[in-house]
Every structure is written in structure tokens, then in C-alpha cells.
Amino acid sequence: RTIGGEGIRDPSRHSAEFLIKFLAAVETGSLPEVAVAGNERDTELGPQGIADETRHPRAWNALHDALLANDSVRSAELIESGDELLLNQPSPTAGHTPLMLLAMGHCDEGLIQRLLDRRGSASLAARSRQRRTAADYAEQEESRLLPETAKLLRELEKAAVQQTSSSRCPVCGDLLPKRPLLEFHWDRAARGQEENGLLQRFFADESHRGLLQAQYHQLNNTKKI
């Protein structure tokens, strides 16, 4: 089920059981709380200061180039001089952050700690298009990283998730924006600023407010309604 041609764009983020319940709820016009099981995140306490990994737009940058070329000297220079966007930006297609590329084994392993010491920690819990974090890539056999490095990344990832747990989807763990886009449109309709008749009918039905629940974030944050 979609709104304006968009809906749950990546079903792999949610279990089949969840999607079936969601579709059934939409068909009946009722959106009850959907039970969440099997996706609980670890809740170990960790260091403070973990930033929001959702604010970095996908794009290709010079640090991606240097890392993929295994140019440790150039990568180190960029890490030292780069701003938070450069150090955490996901690539446009695969969604790989510089931390993920380092975790895969590109360049000198020591650059991982330097990136974290700078402002690269904002992407510790970020996920690629394949739904993998830097720690996931570090634990792969082909990454060639020391076990201690992979363990450190996993512990830091858990700390980042714990610190932002109240702002994450209870189903897939994605970090949510502070305000759902659907809520903005709802407020706009309440002020009488919505001219589309179909949307006026949609926002007039209070039963649809269930879509503002966190587990429906792929719907309530879609850019086209």
C-alpha cells in the first residue's frame, strides 16, 4: 500500500510478520500498535557525544576516493582537515561511510582511531544499503582488521544505539527525524492550508493518526504525499 506512489520502500527493513499486520490494519482502516519482537537492540551503556547519523546527505567525496585508492597518506590528510560531513558522509549508491570503508580494510588500520578521535564517530551506528554497520564490515574475514579493532567498533556502535534508543524505530532500529514529515502536513491541513481534496479527506480522518507511530516511519517520512 502506498501514498502518492511511495510507501514502505525497503520491505527488508521490517519482518514479513510486521508487514502483513500493517497491510491488514490499513485495509480495515485501523492501525493498532504492532507488537515488536526479535529486533531488540543491546542496551549497554557507553561514552557520550554520539551524533545524529541521519543528517549527512548521500554524496561522493574526496575521502571516499582516497580510501578506495588505498592512499593512506591522502586519507590521513583529509581526516585531519575534514569537517563532520566529509568524515561521515555515506556514498550515494552503496551508502558506505568513510568509517565503513576503513572497516573493510582500506588503508592503514590506524586511521580508524584517528577518524573516531576527530568527528567520524557520528556514523558508528549508520547502516549501508546492505543494512550493515562499520562493525559488521570489520567482522568480515576479508576485512583483515585485528579482532581488537572489530570488537571496539562493535562496542562503540552499541553505545551509539543505546544513547539514541528513544529516537529509533522499535522494529528496524533506524534513527528517526525529530518530527515526522507527515506531522508537518497534518498541521498544515489543520490550518486550512491544504487545497488537495483527497488529502483533506485523509487528514480529516483521525484514525489515520496511527501512521505517526514510530514503526511506520518509512511512510510518515515519505517526501511525496
C-alpha positions in Angstrom: 0.0 0.0 0.0 1.4 3.4 -0.9 0.6 7.1 -0.6 1.4 9.1 -3.8 3.4 6.3 -5.3 5.6 5.8 -2.2 5.3 3.7 0.8 7.4 1.0 2.5 10.2 1.4 0.0 12.5 -1.2 1.6 10.5 -4.2 3.0 13.7 -5.9 4.0 13.9 -3.5 6.9 10.8 -5.0 8.5 9.8 -8.6 9.1 7.2 -10.3 6.9 5.0 -10.7 10.0 5.1 -6.9 10.7 4.3 -6.1 7.0 1.4 -8.5 7.0 -0.1 -6.9 10.1 0.5 -3.4 8.7 -1.3 -4.2 5.4 -4.2 -5.8 7.3 -4.5 -2.7 9.5 -4.5 -0.4 6.5 -7.2 -2.5 4.7 -9.5 -2.3 7.8 -8.9 1.4 8.4 -7.4 0.6 11.8 -3.7 1.0 12.8 -3.2 -0.6 16.2 0.1 -0.8 18.0 2.1 -3.6 16.3 4.0 -5.9 18.6 7.7 -5.8 18.1 9.7 -9.0 18.6 13.2 -10.2 17.7 14.6 -6.8 16.9 15.5 -5.5 20.4 18.8 -3.6 20.5 21.6 -4.1 23.0 21.4 -1.7 25.9 24.9 -1.4 27.1 26.0 2.0 28.4 28.7 3.8 26.6 30.5 7.1 26.0 28.6 10.3 25.4 28.7 12.6 22.5 27.4 10.3 19.7 26.0 12.5 16.9 22.9 12.0 14.6 23.9 9.8 11.7 20.8 10.8 9.7 21.8 14.4 8.9 24.5 13.5 6.4 23.2 13.6 2.8 24.5 10.8 0.4 27.2 12.0 -1.9 30.7 11.1 -3.2 33.6 13.0 -1.6 37.4 13.1 -1.7 37.8 10.9 1.3 35.9 8.1 -0.4 38.2 8.4 -3.4 41.3 8.3 -1.2 40.2 5.3 0.8 39.1 3.3 -2.2 42.5 4.0 -3.8 44.2 2.7 -0.6 46.0 6.0 -0.3 46.7 6.2 3.4 48.7 9.4 3.2 45.9 11.4 1.4 43.2 9.8 3.6 45.1 10.9 6.7 45.3 14.4 5.4 41.6 14.6 4.7 40.7 13.1 8.1 42.8 15.8 9.8 41.4 18.7 7.8 37.9 17.4 7.0 34.6 18.6 8.6 31.9 16.4 10.1 30.2 16.0 6.7 33.3 14.8 4.9 34.2 12.3 7.7 30.7 10.8 8.0 29.1 11.1 4.5 27.6 8.0 3.0 28.3 7.3 -0.6 25.3 7.8 -3.0 24.8 4.2 -4.2 26.1 1.8 -1.6 25.8 4.2 1.4 29.3 3.5 2.6 30.7 6.0 5.1 34.5 6.5 5.4 34.4 4.5 8.6 32.8 1.6 6.8 35.5 1.7 4.1 38.2 1.7 6.7 36.4 -1.2 8.4 36.5 -3.2 5.2 40.3 -3.0 5.2 41.0 0.0 3.0 44.2 1.9 4.0 46.0 1.9 7.3 44.0 0.4 10.2 45.3 3.1 12.5 43.2 5.6 10.6 40.1 4.2 12.2 41.0 5.5 15.6 42.1 8.9 14.2 38.8 9.2 12.4 36.9 8.4 15.6 39.0 10.9 17.5 38.0 13.5 15.0 34.3 13.7 14.2 33.9 10.4 12.5 32.0 8.8 15.4 28.7 10.2 14.1 28.5 7.2 11.7 29.2 4.5 14.2 25.6 3.2 14.0 24.9 4.2 10.4 24.0 1.5 8.0 24.8 1.0 4.4 22.3 0.0 1.7 23.0 -3.6 2.7 21.9 -2.8 6.2 25.5 -3.2 7.6 27.3 -1.1 10.1 31.1 -0.4 10.2 31.3 -3.1 12.9 29.6 -5.6 10.6 32.2 -4.9 7.9 35.0 -5.1 10.4 33.9 -8.6 11.5 34.1 -10.0 7.9 37.0 -12.2 7.3 38.1 -10.3 4.2 38.5 -7.0 6.2 41.8 -8.2 7.6 41.4 -6.0 10.7 42.7 -7.0 14.1 40.0 -8.7 16.3 40.5 -5.9 18.8 39.6 -3.2 16.3 36.4 -5.1 15.3 35.5 -5.5 18.9 36.0 -1.8 19.6 33.8 -0.8 16.7 31.0 -3.1 17.9 31.2 -1.8 21.5 31.1 1.8 20.2 28.1 1.0 17.9 26.2 -0.4 20.9 26.9 2.7 22.8 25.7 4.9 20.0 22.5 2.9 19.6 21.9 3.0 23.4 22.3 6.8 23.6 19.8 7.3 20.8 17.5 4.4 21.5 14.5 6.6 22.3 14.7 8.1 18.9 14.9 4.9 16.9 12.3 2.7 15.2 11.3 -0.1 17.5 11.2 -2.5 14.6 14.3 -1.9 12.4 16.4 0.4 14.6 16.7 3.2 12.2 17.3 6.6 13.7 14.2 8.8 13.3 13.9 12.5 12.4 12.8 14.8 15.3 9.5 15.4 13.6 7.8 13.1 11.1 7.1 14.8 7.7 3.5 13.5 7.9 3.0 15.5 11.1 4.1 18.7 9.3 1.5 18.1 6.6 -1.1 17.3 9.2 -0.5 20.6 10.9 -0.7 22.3 7.5 -4.1 20.7 6.8 -5.3 21.7 10.3 -4.5 25.4 9.5 -6.7 25.1 6.3 -3.7 25.4 4.0 -4.3 22.1 2.2 -6.0 22.5 -1.1 -6.0 18.9 -2.4 -9.4 17.4 -1.8 -8.2 13.9 -1.3 -5.6 14.9 1.3 -8.2 17.0 3.1 -10.3 13.8 3.5 -7.3 11.9 4.6 -6.3 14.4 7.3 -9.9 14.7 8.4 -10.0 11.1 9.5 -8.4 10.9 13.0 -8.0 7.1 12.6 -5.1 7.8 10.2 -3.1 9.4 13.0 -1.8 5.9 13.8 0.6 6.4 10.9 2.5 8.8 13.1 3.7 5.9 15.2 7.5 5.3 15.0 7.2 1.9 13.4 5.6 3.5 10.3 8.5 5.9 9.7 9.0 4.8 6.1 5.5 6.0 5.4 5.3 9.1 7.7 8.5 10.5 6.4 7.9 9.9 2.7 8.6 13.0 0.6 5.7 12.7 -1.7 2.1 12.6 -0.5 
